[in-house]
Amino acid sequence: MTPYEITATCIGAAAAALAIGPSLSSTAKDITVKLAAPWRGTGTHRAPSPAELARQNHELTTRLVAADSFFIRLIEDRDLVHAQAEEAARRAAEAEQVVACQQQEIERLTGQITALTAQAANQGAVSVPAGTRPIEQGDEPTTPIDVRPLRTALSVLPLKAAHNPAAS
């Protein structure tokens, strides 16, 4: 590549902005900028060489193969994800069925426990009439404690105030 030289005149702040000099004077300064053009030749269209075409063809073929392998891998990953999602759905349905069966078994066992508890309570129930119990030798029977109010228990009538004529 051949560099092209462009000469321009910058004035004042534009020259300072281009870092041409430390002063910010308004005097004109000439700058020379060298540009390296990316093209070759004299500006007329130039056909690529066979070696350049072969290099571009190889590069594009390599990109095509890489893209194809990438998309094949994406499709494989997608198929794997779909298969795993179907497996997860199948396992979830299976687990829900197991949970439903276990819930029925829990309800059945809870009913059995309730029936057995009631049966045990009925078998061990005290059915001796109140106030009577078997008395062993050397045991003194007790009578129930009367907890009624004293007036009722002793049949005492309330006292009436005696008529005191002196008090009236």
Secondary structure, 3 states (H helix, E strand, C coil): CCEEEEEEEEECHHHHHCCCCCCCCCCEEEEEEEEECCCCCCCCCCCCCHHHHHHHHHHHHHHHHHHHHHHHHHHHHHHHHHHHHHHHHHHHHHHHHHHHHHHHHHHHHHHHHHHHHHHHHHHCCCCCCCCCCCCCCCCCCCCCCCCCCHHHHCCCCCCCCCCCCCCC
